[in-house]
Structures are given as structure tokens and as C-alpha cells.
Amino acid sequence: MSELHKFLFDGQPVRGMIVRLTDAWQEILRRRASNTETGAYAAPVRELLGEMAAAGVLMQSNIKFNGALVLQVMGDGPVKLVVADVNSDLTLRATANVQGDVPAGATLAELVNVHGSGRCAITLDPKDRRPGQQPYQGVVPLQDVDGKKFARLSDALQFYMLQSEQLDTTIVLAANEEVAAGLMIQRMPVKGEANLAGATESAEQGDDRNGFNEDYNRIAHLAASLTRDELLTLDVDTILHRLFWEEKLLRFVPQQDEEAGPRFACTCSRERVQNMLRSLGQDEVDSIVAERGNVEVGCDYCGQQYHFDAVDAAQLFADAAAQPPASNAVQ
């Protein structure tokens, strides 16, 4: 079962969280692998997409926002776009647009930033958007201030967090065909509205500048020692003990059930596809059935395919007059 764990370091201006996506991540891969047109993702794309999904959950959980957080990486490599969409209730979906050959073991730069035009964008789209209100979006290049390309997604996201929130952040990400996981450690301001409730006097007197807080630097160094294999194979309790056994952690109740934990959800459905086919008209649908023997529609986002044979197609228009119009896109 997919799970999210949040924790604080008692008396220190540091917070953290760990996410492990199992069933949710496997469903994303299953839908794409079963798509007869696209097939499964290549291993480097799968790893990047899994890291995006884990990072999206971490970043959504790090803010108080009623809406969707959309994490995107786009560029000029064989992978044109990678998207992870996470709602405030931790329902999530993710997809990648691949338009070229993907080299084995390709890095982030080789996948989406070959010629240096790659970008990372985070969009906050409110659930109840007011008239005229636009989603907030922040964009950073996939390279540092010296023009050096980021080889890993975690490097790009740490750069984004430093630029957007002006807070030190350490992120460790990993994914394979079974698990997508991430650890995030972030320094919290010890003064002002966002200070750590209950922080000790010594912490409040600490250096609140980026890169200078000794407590954060020590904890971040420990977090960065977590290996890919450990993140993918060890349970959360073991990871926290392995990294922070000398620290006093204040842990929140894990979010890991079917209602509160991270879980897959896409807005596509067979009913939506049916409405889309009705909007095409019976003549168009009948001509497709006559040519191909059936109608096959794939979700542009998750890759799920919906099949309609001649009987299914005829049934669509049995009561067409009572059906509402629909969009011709499925996603």
C-alpha cells in the first residue's frame, strides 16, 4: 500500500517526509504497458516518471493548498514532457511523452535537456478557482546558475525550492518497476509566521540564512547518504532509524489507507469515452467499426485503452437523444 510519513526534528528548524508509492505507481505502469500503441516506458523514462510521481506527492504535502499541484519537466531531448499531477487529497497520475530513442542509462540531461532548453515547472491550480483567477506557476531551467546541466531530477527540484521558497531543501528520489519513493528534508525559518512551533530558544537564535544553519546541514548530510537501493527496499521505520537514530523525531500519523494515502486516479472513464464517441456521430463510429472491426480509444494521459465492438457501438446510439454533448478528448 502506498504511504506518506511526515516528521519533525524536535527543537530544531527541520521537517521531513518520506513517500513510498507501490500500488499507485504499479497501476500507472500497468496502464501504459498494456497500451497496444505505446507499450511500456523504457527504463530511464520509467525511473524519471516514478521520481516525478514521488516528488509530486512530497511537494503537494509540503504546502497547504486546496487544488492540484502539477509538476512538469519539458525539453528538447527524446522525452518532450513528463508530468505528475497530485491533488490535495493525494490522488495522483503521471505520464510521459516520448518522441525518440531513449539511450540506456540516460540521465535527466540526456532525456529532456540535450541542448540546454529544458525547464522544470510547478503549477498550483486551485480547486475552486475564482473568475479570472489564474493558476500560479513557477519555472526554472534544468541547469544551475553557472549553466551546468542537472543530471538528476532531485538536483533540479532542490534548485527550484531554493529559488521559489528561499529555503534549503534536500531531496532523495528513486524508482523501479515496483516502487517509486522519495525523502525530503527542509529547513524551516526559525523566525516569522512560518517558524517551527515549539522550537527551543537555541534554535531560534541559530543562523536562519540558507546554507548556514548547522542543525539543518547535519541532518541534510545524513539524508543525502541514503542510497537508491535503501530507499527502494527498506521500510520507512528502518530508513528513519538508519539515518536519524541520534535525533529525536516527532512523527505524525502515517497517511496510508485507501482514503488518506497516496493513490492513483485518472479522470478518464468508459462513460466519458462513450460520450465522446456519441459526439462524433453514429455514421463516423459505424465507419470505424466497418474499417477496423471495433473502436479503440486510449486516454492521452494514463494510456488506458477502451474497446468497443460492433454491439457496443450500436448500443451507444440506442438512446443517443438523452445523452449530453461531450468533449472529444480523453484525459
DOTI-548945 format. One record per residue (C-alpha): x, y, z negated. Coordinates in pm, 1 decimal. Each point is the difference from the previous one (the first is absolute). Example, Ala and Ser with C-alpha at 12.3 -4.5 7.8 and 13.67 -1.06 7.14 Angstrom:
<recs>
[[1230.0 -450.0 -780.0]] [[137.0 344.0 66.0]] 
</recs>
This chain:
<recs>
[[0.0 0.0 0.0]] [[131.0 344.2 86.5]] [[88.3 214.8 -301.1]] [[111.2 345.9 -108.6]] [[180.0 70.7 -328.6]] [[63.9 349.4 -143.1]] [[228.2 87.0 -289.2]] [[171.5 285.6 -182.7]] [[338.3 13.3 -169.8]] [[-82.5 97.5 -357.1]] [[132.0 344.0 -93.9]] [[166.7 50.2 337.0]] [[-121.6 199.7 301.6]] [[-16.9 -303.8 226.0]] [[-291.7 -204.7 133.3]] [[-13.4 -303.5 222.7]] [[-216.6 -251.8 177.0]] [[33.4 -332.3 178.2]] [[-230.0 -134.9 270.0]] [[-14.6 -353.9 134.4]] [[-225.7 -60.1 299.3]] [[-69.2 -367.2 64.9]] [[-349.9 -86.4 124.5]] [[-56.3 353.4 132.0]] [[326.1 -6.9 194.3]] [[-54.1 -352.5 130.3]] [[-342.2 99.2 135.4]] [[157.3 287.8 194.0]] [[249.6 -239.8 157.4]] [[-260.3 -270.0 62.6]] [[-224.2 231.1 200.1]] [[285.1 120.1 217.7]] [[146.0 -347.7 52.9]] [[-339.1 -140.0 106.9]] [[-46.7 273.8 261.1]] [[45.2 -168.9 338.7]] [[107.9 323.0 168.4]] [[262.0 127.5 -243.1]] [[111.7 -303.7 -197.2]] [[198.6 24.2 -323.7]] [[232.7 286.0 -81.7]] [[372.8 -51.2 51.9]] [[185.2 -45.9 -330.0]] [[150.9 353.9 -18.6]] [[-341.6 154.6 75.0]] [[-166.3 -224.2 -255.8]] [[251.7 102.3 -265.2]] [[-41.7 370.1 76.0]] [[-379.3 -27.2 -1.3]] [[3.6 -188.3 -330.7]] [[225.1 262.4 -154.3]] [[-236.5 268.4 129.9]] [[-299.4 -175.5 -157.8]] [[175.5 -35.8 -336.4]] [[124.3 360.3 10.2]] [[-347.0 125.7 88.6]] [[-147.1 -162.7 -310.1]] [[277.7 142.2 -218.7]] [[-44.3 351.8 133.7]] [[-381.1 -8.6 -15.0]] [[18.9 -121.3 -360.9]] [[245.6 275.0 -85.3]] [[-252.2 278.7 62.7]] [[-350.6 88.1 -115.2]] [[-179.4 19.3 330.3]] [[-346.9 -109.8 108.4]] [[54.6 -99.2 359.5]] [[237.6 -178.2 232.3]] [[377.0 26.5 1.3]] [[129.0 -73.1 349.1]] [[370.3 -76.1 26.5]] [[136.5 16.5 355.8]] [[337.1 -53.3 162.2]] [[23.2 91.7 367.3]] [[277.4 42.5 251.3]] [[170.6 -86.6 325.2]] [[107.2 -361.9 -46.3]] [[-175.3 -323.1 96.7]] [[-234.8 57.8 -293.8]] [[-194.2 315.8 76.3]] [[-212.2 17.4 -312.7]] [[-38.9 -177.4 -332.8]] [[-291.5 89.0 -228.2]] [[-107.1 -99.3 -349.4]] [[-337.8 130.7 -115.0]] [[-74.4 -26.2 -374.8]] [[-316.6 127.4 -167.5]] [[-32.6 120.2 -358.3]] [[-164.4 -332.0 -93.5]] [[314.7 -175.9 134.0]] [[-167.2 -153.3 302.8]] [[257.3 1.0 277.6]] [[75.4 -84.6 360.5]] [[311.1 33.7 215.6]] [[95.9 -23.6 365.3]] [[291.0 49.6 239.3]] [[10.5 100.5 366.5]] [[282.9 -183.7 175.7]] [[82.9 85.3 361.1]] [[340.4 -151.7 56.9]] [[237.6 -279.7 -89.2]] [[94.9 -4.9 -367.7]] [[360.5 -106.1 -72.2]] [[49.2 -258.3 -271.8]] [[94.9 162.9 -327.5]] [[-87.2 347.9 127.7]] [[23.2 283.6 -252.3]] [[-247.0 283.3 -43.4]] [[210.4 218.0 231.0]] [[7.7 -268.2 269.4]] [[-374.3 -56.7 -24.1]] [[-136.9 354.4 4.4]] [[284.7 251.9 7.4]] [[226.1 -97.0 287.5]] [[46.6 353.5 134.2]] [[-51.2 189.2 -324.9]] [[-360.0 113.7 49.5]] [[-151.0 -232.8 -262.4]] [[-227.8 148.2 -266.2]] [[-159.6 -110.4 -326.1]] [[-338.4 152.1 -80.0]] [[-228.1 -29.9 -300.0]] [[-359.3 114.0 39.6]] [[-249.2 46.3 -282.7]] [[-352.4 -22.0 137.8]] [[-267.7 89.2 -261.4]] [[-291.2 -239.8 -28.2]] [[-254.4 279.8 -31.2]] [[152.7 257.1 231.8]] [[-165.2 340.2 -12.0]] [[-102.3 173.7 325.9]] [[310.1 146.8 159.2]] [[233.7 -175.7 -241.9]] [[301.7 -158.7 168.3]] [[197.4 -297.5 -129.5]] [[335.6 86.1 -157.7]] [[300.4 -132.6 189.1]] [[370.2 9.6 -76.5]] [[259.4 -100.0 260.6]] [[374.5 -60.7 -28.3]] [[254.5 -125.0 256.6]] [[143.7 -351.0 -28.0]] [[342.9 144.1 -70.8]] [[160.6 197.4 -281.5]] [[102.2 364.7 -4.1]] [[331.5 -92.5 163.3]] [[-173.5 -176.9 287.8]] [[86.8 -353.1 -114.7]] [[-275.7 -243.3 93.4]] [[-167.6 -192.9 -279.2]] [[57.5 -374.4 35.0]] [[-274.5 -92.5 -247.9]] [[-355.4 115.2 -59.4]] [[73.7 47.7 -369.8]] [[267.4 259.4 84.3]] [[-247.8 197.4 211.4]] [[-267.4 -9.2 -271.1]] [[240.9 106.8 -273.9]] [[96.4 293.6 220.7]] [[-367.7 79.7 55.7]] [[-79.0 -6.3 -372.0]] [[293.7 224.3 -80.3]] [[-103.2 247.0 270.3]] [[-374.0 -0.8 -75.6]] [[-15.7 -43.1 -378.5]] [[349.9 119.3 -93.1]] [[34.6 -300.5 -227.4]] [[264.7 -271.6 0.1]] [[-143.9 -331.4 118.1]] [[152.3 -345.5 41.6]] [[-183.2 -250.7 220.6]] [[84.3 -364.8 66.9]] [[-203.5 -181.0 268.2]] [[-4.0 -347.6 151.5]] [[-229.5 -222.6 205.2]] [[-8.5 -343.3 159.2]] [[-281.8 -212.5 138.7]] [[-140.5 -70.5 -347.7]] [[55.2 309.3 -214.7]] [[32.1 376.4 44.2]] [[132.8 165.0 -313.6]] [[132.7 327.3 -131.6]] [[142.3 164.8 -310.2]] [[-12.6 376.4 -53.4]] [[167.8 196.1 -278.0]] [[-61.2 374.3 -22.5]] [[127.5 277.5 -222.1]] [[-279.1 200.9 -157.2]] [[39.3 370.3 -80.5]] [[53.3 47.4 -373.6]] [[-147.7 350.2 3.5]] [[-318.4 147.1 142.5]] [[-339.9 -150.1 75.2]] [[134.3 -333.0 126.5]] [[225.9 -76.3 -297.5]] [[11.3 -344.8 -153.0]] [[-257.0 -19.9 -278.1]] [[163.5 -97.8 -324.6]] [[353.6 65.0 118.6]] [[254.2 41.5 -275.9]] [[159.2 332.3 -82.2]] [[333.4 -118.8 134.0]] [[-155.3 -88.2 333.7]] [[-165.9 338.8 24.0]] [[339.1 160.3 -48.2]] [[157.5 -210.9 273.1]] [[105.5 127.7 338.8]] [[-309.1 25.3 221.0]] [[185.3 57.4 325.9]] [[6.5 -256.0 279.3]] [[289.9 -237.7 -39.2]] [[101.8 122.3 -346.1]] [[-227.6 -181.2 -244.4]] [[213.8 -267.4 -164.0]] [[-293.9 -217.8 -106.5]] [[-137.5 -12.6 351.7]] [[342.5 -58.4 155.3]] [[65.9 -296.1 -230.4]] [[-340.0 -158.2 66.9]] [[21.8 69.0 374.6]] [[338.1 -173.2 11.9]] [[-152.3 -306.6 -164.0]] [[-296.9 2.5 237.7]] [[225.9 26.3 306.6]] [[178.8 -319.0 -107.5]] [[-314.4 -203.9 73.6]] [[67.3 -220.2 302.2]] [[-237.3 -80.1 282.5]] [[-21.9 -367.7 -100.0]] [[-69.7 87.8 -362.9]] [[-277.5 240.8 96.0]] [[-162.1 -262.0 224.5]] [[35.1 -305.3 -222.0]] [[-8.3 108.7 -365.3]] [[-317.8 79.6 -191.2]] [[-50.8 352.1 -135.9]] [[75.3 -85.9 -364.0]] [[330.4 -159.6 99.1]] [[97.6 296.9 216.7]] [[-72.2 252.6 -274.6]] [[191.1 -203.5 -257.6]] [[290.0 -56.3 238.2]] [[34.0 372.9 75.6]] [[-112.4 179.9 -313.1]] [[46.6 -236.8 -292.2]] [[172.5 273.8 -201.6]] [[-277.2 255.6 64.8]] [[-332.3 33.9 -181.9]] [[-278.0 -21.6 256.7]] [[-358.6 111.4 -43.8]] [[-197.7 -213.7 241.2]] [[-351.0 60.6 129.9]] [[-254.4 -273.4 66.3]] [[92.8 -160.0 336.3]] [[-230.0 58.4 295.9]] [[-30.9 -345.7 145.5]] [[-359.0 -120.1 27.9]] [[-221.0 6.0 306.7]] [[-160.7 330.5 -99.4]] [[294.1 199.3 -137.9]] [[311.1 -142.2 163.3]] [[147.3 59.4 346.2]] [[-203.8 -181.1 265.2]] [[-39.9 -6.2 375.3]] [[-293.0 178.3 163.5]] [[-52.4 109.4 358.3]] [[-299.5 196.9 122.5]] [[-51.7 -227.5 299.0]] [[-279.3 -259.6 -8.1]] [[-195.8 -221.8 235.4]] [[-300.9 228.6 -44.3]] [[198.8 304.8 111.7]] [[125.6 -189.3 303.5]] [[-354.5 -101.6 85.3]] [[-112.3 362.3 -12.1]] [[292.2 101.3 219.6]] [[-89.9 -265.3 259.0]] [[-361.7 114.2 0.4]] [[121.6 351.0 77.4]] [[170.9 -135.9 314.1]] [[-332.7 -127.9 130.8]] [[-126.1 -345.4 93.3]] [[116.5 15.3 361.7]] [[360.2 71.8 -102.7]] [[4.5 -271.9 -265.2]] [[-160.7 -254.0 234.5]] [[261.1 77.3 266.6]] [[280.9 -66.9 -249.8]] [[-157.7 -330.2 -101.0]] [[-43.0 -96.9 366.1]] [[366.5 78.3 72.4]] [[166.9 -138.5 -311.9]] [[-252.4 -237.9 -152.0]] [[-19.5 203.8 -320.8]] [[63.6 341.5 -150.6]] [[302.2 43.3 -223.0]] [[58.7 318.4 -199.8]] [[299.1 66.4 -226.2]] [[22.6 257.5 -278.8]] [[254.3 264.7 95.6]] [[114.5 19.2 -361.1]] [[14.3 -342.9 -160.3]] [[-1.8 -219.6 310.9]] [[-304.5 -206.3 -98.1]] [[-170.8 -138.7 312.0]] [[-374.1 -43.1 41.6]] [[-134.4 -245.9 260.1]] [[-342.3 -1.4 165.0]] [[-108.0 -277.5 236.8]] [[-290.1 25.8 246.8]] [[-258.8 -83.2 -266.3]] [[147.9 256.2 -242.7]] [[4.6 263.6 275.2]] [[-364.2 -61.4 90.0]] [[-100.0 24.1 -363.8]] [[160.7 344.3 -25.7]] [[-268.4 149.9 220.3]] [[-296.4 -198.2 -130.4]] [[-100.5 295.2 -212.6]] [[228.4 269.8 145.0]] [[-260.2 272.9 -27.7]] [[11.0 -22.1 -377.1]] [[379.5 36.2 -19.2]] [[175.6 334.2 -65.6]] [[267.0 131.9 239.9]] [[359.7 -71.3 -94.2]] [[355.3 96.9 81.0]] [[188.2 -207.7 255.2]] [[307.1 -24.6 -224.1]] [[60.4 -269.1 -260.1]] [[244.9 83.2 -276.6]] 
</recs>
